Amino acid sequence: MSYDGLDSGDYVLPAPDPGRRVSLPLEPADRRRLDLHAALTTAGIAPLPGDLAAIEALCTLDDTTHAALQRWITRCL
């Protein structure tokens, strides 16, 4: 698909079929990790490779602490 008349080599993939998704619950730490990455991405903060250990440590904290962390990140927008 081309947006400017040139073939960029990128192709739009179809949306996944919700009926074919595997319904496995995420562990709380995995859910917090995804939420934290989403909050950082939304805020325009790209974690550096060395930050992944810190992200892992933050994801082991309880939901209340994690909610405060996300609130702090999103307030700087």
Backbone bond lengths (Angstrom), bond angles and torsions (degrees), N, CA, C in turn:
res aa  C-N    CA-C-N  psi(-1)  N-CA   C-N-CA  omega(-1)  CA-C   N-CA-C  phi
1 M - - - 1.450 - - 1.521 107.78 -
2 S 1.280 115.20 140.68 1.454 120.10 -177.28 1.518 109.68 -125.60
3 Y 1.315 115.82 137.97 1.457 120.36 179.34 1.524 112.02 -102.52
4 D 1.313 116.71 -21.63 1.462 119.74 -177.28 1.524 112.31 -122.66
5 G 1.326 116.69 18.04 1.448 119.95 -179.97 1.520 113.04 90.37
6 L 1.325 118.21 -10.10 1.455 122.35 178.31 1.520 109.34 -107.08
7 D 1.315 116.75 144.85 1.460 120.28 177.76 1.519 108.35 -82.63
8 S 1.320 116.46 111.37 1.464 120.43 -177.57 1.518 112.29 -86.58
9 G 1.331 118.03 -8.68 1.449 120.51 -178.27 1.521 112.64 87.15
10 D 1.319 117.90 -4.38 1.460 121.74 177.65 1.523 109.18 -92.62
11 Y 1.303 115.76 139.14 1.453 120.54 -179.78 1.522 108.99 -128.17
12 V 1.304 116.30 138.37 1.457 121.64 179.27 1.527 108.23 -77.42
13 L 1.315 115.66 125.10 1.459 120.41 178.83 1.524 109.56 -89.80
14 P 1.326 116.60 148.50 1.464 118.18 177.60 1.529 110.36 -69.13
15 A 1.315 115.70 154.11 1.468 120.15 177.51 1.526 109.30 -65.69
16 P 1.332 116.94 145.46 1.465 118.88 178.82 1.533 111.27 -65.27
17 D 1.300 115.36 149.17 1.460 121.65 178.63 1.527 108.75 -79.61
18 P 1.347 118.78 113.31 1.467 120.49 -177.94 1.526 113.05 -58.17
19 G 1.318 117.52 -28.07 1.457 120.81 179.82 1.517 113.62 -69.69
20 R 1.320 117.66 -16.74 1.465 121.20 -178.23 1.521 112.58 -101.49
21 R 1.321 117.33 2.62 1.459 120.24 179.58 1.522 110.48 -72.35
22 V 1.303 115.36 144.37 1.456 120.78 176.04 1.526 107.12 -81.94
23 S 1.310 116.57 127.26 1.465 119.59 -176.84 1.533 110.31 -92.88
24 L 1.306 114.92 76.94 1.459 120.96 175.60 1.516 108.31 -109.78
25 P 1.315 117.03 128.73 1.467 118.19 178.71 1.526 110.85 -69.67
26 L 1.320 115.52 144.33 1.463 120.44 176.47 1.516 109.39 -82.20
27 E 1.305 115.37 144.72 1.458 120.03 171.53 1.527 107.37 -65.88
28 P 1.334 118.40 149.75 1.468 120.08 -179.57 1.533 113.51 -54.41
29 A 1.323 118.10 -41.99 1.469 120.24 -179.95 1.526 111.04 -64.88
30 D 1.327 117.60 -36.43 1.468 120.77 178.25 1.527 110.75 -67.62
31 R 1.335 116.73 -41.32 1.462 120.76 177.47 1.524 110.36 -63.30
32 R 1.342 116.78 -42.82 1.466 120.06 179.34 1.525 110.65 -65.50
33 R 1.336 117.57 -36.31 1.468 121.03 178.38 1.527 110.23 -63.01
34 L 1.328 116.81 -46.39 1.467 120.40 178.33 1.523 110.95 -62.30
35 D 1.336 116.53 -43.34 1.468 120.52 178.77 1.523 111.45 -62.30
36 L 1.330 116.48 -41.19 1.464 120.46 -179.30 1.525 110.94 -66.80
37 H 1.330 116.97 -44.35 1.470 119.67 177.29 1.526 110.62 -61.59
38 A 1.335 117.52 -39.97 1.466 120.81 178.68 1.525 110.83 -64.23
39 A 1.335 117.27 -42.69 1.469 120.58 179.57 1.522 110.85 -64.77
40 L 1.324 116.75 -42.07 1.465 120.10 179.05 1.526 110.85 -64.91
41 T 1.327 116.41 -42.72 1.462 120.59 179.54 1.523 110.61 -63.63
42 T 1.323 117.09 -43.78 1.464 121.41 178.54 1.518 111.38 -60.72
43 A 1.333 116.15 -36.74 1.468 120.89 179.98 1.524 112.00 -80.10
44 G 1.341 117.42 -3.39 1.461 120.59 -179.85 1.512 113.26 77.72
45 I 1.319 116.87 23.20 1.463 122.14 -179.37 1.522 108.05 -104.54
46 A 1.310 115.97 114.27 1.457 120.59 178.48 1.527 108.98 -94.94
47 P 1.334 117.55 115.35 1.460 118.98 178.42 1.529 110.64 -63.93
48 L 1.301 115.64 139.58 1.457 121.39 175.50 1.521 108.74 -81.30
49 P 1.340 118.39 159.02 1.465 119.83 -179.55 1.531 113.26 -53.13
50 G 1.307 118.21 -36.77 1.457 120.96 179.59 1.514 113.57 -72.06
51 D 1.337 117.47 -12.49 1.463 121.65 -179.23 1.523 112.81 -81.02
52 L 1.316 117.79 -13.08 1.459 120.05 -175.09 1.525 112.29 -63.16
53 A 1.329 117.94 -34.93 1.468 120.58 177.22 1.528 110.20 -65.78
54 A 1.325 116.94 -38.57 1.468 120.53 177.76 1.526 110.32 -66.86
55 I 1.317 117.30 -39.94 1.462 120.77 178.04 1.523 109.99 -62.81
56 E 1.328 116.81 -42.68 1.467 120.73 177.46 1.523 110.68 -59.06
57 A 1.338 116.99 -43.92 1.466 120.98 -179.71 1.527 110.58 -64.91
58 L 1.325 117.35 -41.96 1.466 120.67 179.88 1.528 111.81 -64.37
59 C 1.310 116.93 -31.89 1.462 120.76 -177.58 1.522 112.87 -74.26
60 T 1.318 117.38 -12.67 1.463 120.01 176.92 1.526 111.74 -85.41
61 L 1.329 117.40 -9.23 1.463 121.20 178.90 1.532 109.98 -72.60
62 D 1.320 116.64 162.18 1.466 120.83 -177.80 1.533 111.10 -69.46
63 D 1.329 115.42 167.25 1.469 121.32 -176.54 1.527 112.93 -62.54
64 T 1.327 117.89 -36.06 1.467 120.75 -179.69 1.522 110.96 -64.31
65 T 1.327 116.69 -45.33 1.464 121.25 178.50 1.517 110.32 -65.49
66 H 1.320 116.04 -40.22 1.465 120.39 -179.72 1.531 110.74 -65.94
67 A 1.330 117.65 -37.68 1.468 120.74 177.55 1.528 110.49 -63.32
68 A 1.331 117.17 -40.02 1.472 120.41 177.29 1.521 110.25 -64.39
69 L 1.316 117.30 -42.07 1.465 121.71 179.03 1.526 110.29 -59.53
70 Q 1.322 116.88 -47.04 1.466 120.10 179.16 1.524 111.45 -64.25
71 R 1.327 116.86 -38.39 1.467 120.32 178.60 1.524 110.23 -62.27
72 W 1.328 117.19 -41.42 1.468 120.89 178.95 1.520 110.64 -63.66
73 I 1.329 116.72 -41.63 1.467 120.56 -179.12 1.526 110.27 -65.40
74 T 1.327 116.94 -46.03 1.464 119.71 -174.57 1.522 112.50 -75.83
75 R 1.317 119.05 -19.82 1.467 120.52 177.27 1.518 111.98 -71.42
76 C 1.317 117.62 -20.18 1.467 118.94 -178.71 1.522 111.28 -83.57
77 L 1.330 117.95 7.21 1.472 120.96 177.75 1.496 111.23 -81.04
